[in-house]
Amino acid sequence: MDHIMFGDTPVSRCIFYRRVCDLPANIDPPSLGRIIMKATHVWALTMPTPLGQAVKHDMGRRGTAVGPIVAHPRSARWTYLIRPDVPDDVPLFADLFRHNVSVIREGGTVALPSPTPQSGAIRQWIEPPRDTFRPSGLVVIASIRACVAPCRMRAVSHV
């Protein structure tokens, strides 16, 4: 793929997200420069910041690449961009929900960092995307389980 240098604007950032990182990003609304991504071939797991930090540390300790992570400082949450391999399993979602973790599946929306001044305080990259790599959702969930083990997150047989 051709790597073209762009100034850092919402449009150039969207082009980078699409061409280099294969993220289906769009500017919405154009007047504000907010960048969003509809979940299609990329899903996400959103969790409280302390759990997100623990998961990142756990994955690093295991030698597992974390992939892109978005921080939402005002809501104190982190979003991990993942491969869409999380099964449609109500008990799993209930367990995740008990730990304030949500799965953003097909059709959901993820807000991505934008270079506009107002967006910089709203969303920031903890781990920016550099290419098309995203970890398996199941791997991130396994790390969540390890981090909340004292809370006894119930194991789901096929995860």
C-alpha positions in Angstrom: 0.0 0.0 0.0 1.2 3.5 -0.8 2.1 5.5 2.3 1.2 9.1 1.7 2.1 11.9 4.1 -0.8 14.0 5.2 -1.2 17.0 7.5 -3.0 15.9 10.7 -6.6 16.9 10.0 -9.8 14.9 10.6 -9.9 14.1 6.9 -6.2 12.9 6.8 -6.7 11.0 10.0 -9.7 9.2 8.6 -7.7 8.3 5.4 -4.9 6.9 7.6 -7.4 4.9 9.7 -9.0 3.5 6.5 -5.9 2.9 4.3 -3.2 1.9 6.8 -5.3 0.4 9.7 -8.4 -0.9 7.8 -10.7 0.9 10.3 -14.1 1.9 8.7 -13.7 5.5 10.0 -15.9 8.5 9.0 -16.2 12.1 10.1 -19.5 12.7 11.8 -20.5 15.5 11.9 -18.1 17.1 9.5 -18.5 20.5 11.2 -17.0 19.2 14.4 -14.4 16.8 13.0 -15.5 14.0 15.2 -14.3 10.6 13.9 -16.4 7.5 14.4 -16.2 3.9 13.3 -19.1 1.6 12.7 -18.4 -1.9 13.9 -18.3 -4.3 11.0 -15.1 -6.3 10.6 -13.7 -4.6 13.7 -15.4 -4.9 17.1 -14.6 -3.4 20.5 -14.6 -4.1 24.2 -15.1 -1.1 26.5 -14.3 -1.2 30.2 -13.5 1.0 33.1 -10.0 2.6 33.0 -8.6 0.6 36.0 -9.7 -2.7 34.4 -8.3 -1.5 31.0 -5.0 -0.7 32.6 -4.9 -4.1 34.4 -5.8 -5.9 31.1 -3.0 -4.1 29.2 -0.5 -5.0 31.9 -1.7 -8.6 32.0 -1.5 -8.9 28.2 2.0 -7.4 28.2 3.1 -9.8 31.0 1.9 -12.7 28.9 3.7 -11.4 25.8 0.4 -10.8 24.0 0.2 -7.7 21.7 -2.6 -5.4 22.8 -3.4 -3.6 19.6 -5.2 -0.3 19.5 -6.7 1.1 22.7 -8.7 4.3 22.9 -9.0 6.2 26.2 -12.2 8.2 27.1 -10.8 10.3 30.0 -14.1 12.1 30.7 -16.0 8.8 31.2 -13.0 7.0 32.6 -13.2 4.1 30.1 -10.9 2.4 27.7 -11.9 0.7 24.4 -9.9 -2.2 23.0 -10.3 -2.6 19.2 -10.6 -6.4 18.5 -11.2 -9.0 15.9 -14.9 -10.0 15.7 -14.6 -13.5 17.2 -16.6 -13.1 20.4 -19.5 -15.6 20.4 -23.1 -14.5 20.7 -23.4 -15.9 24.2 -25.8 -14.4 26.8 -24.0 -15.8 29.9 -20.7 -14.4 28.6 -22.3 -10.9 28.1 -23.9 -11.1 31.5 -20.5 -11.9 33.1 -18.9 -9.0 31.2 -21.7 -6.7 32.2 -21.2 -7.5 35.9 -17.7 -6.0 35.5 -18.9 -3.0 33.5 -17.5 -4.4 30.2 -19.5 -4.0 27.0 -19.0 -5.6 23.6 -19.5 -3.3 20.6 -20.6 -5.7 17.9 -21.7 -5.4 14.3 -23.6 -2.1 13.8 -22.3 -0.4 17.0 -20.4 2.8 16.9 -16.9 3.5 18.3 -15.6 7.1 18.6 -11.9 7.4 17.6 -9.4 10.1 18.4 -9.5 13.1 16.1 -6.8 15.8 15.8 -9.2 18.6 16.6 -8.5 20.6 19.8 -11.9 19.8 21.3 -11.6 16.0 20.5 -8.1 15.7 22.1 -9.5 16.0 25.6 -12.4 13.6 24.8 -10.6 10.6 23.2 -6.9 9.7 23.1 -4.9 6.8 22.0 -3.3 4.6 24.7 -2.0 2.4 21.9 -2.5 3.9 18.5 -3.2 1.7 15.5 -0.1 1.3 13.3 -1.4 -1.3 10.9 -4.3 -3.8 10.6 -3.5 -5.8 13.8 -6.2 -6.2 16.3 -6.1 -8.9 19.0 -8.7 -11.6 19.3 -11.6 -10.6 21.4 -11.4 -14.0 23.1 -7.8 -13.2 24.1 -8.8 -9.9 25.6 -11.7 -11.5 27.4 -9.3 -14.2 28.8 -7.2 -11.3 30.2 -10.2 -9.6 31.6 -11.1 -12.9 33.4 -7.6 -13.1 34.8 -7.8 -9.6 36.1 -11.2 -10.0 37.7 -10.5 -13.5 39.0 -10.8 -12.5 42.6 -14.3 -11.4 41.7 -15.0 -14.9 40.3 -16.0 -14.2 36.7 -17.8 -17.4 35.6 -16.0 -19.4 32.9 -17.9 -20.0 29.7 -17.2 -23.4 28.2 -16.3 -22.3 24.6 -14.2 -19.2 25.4 
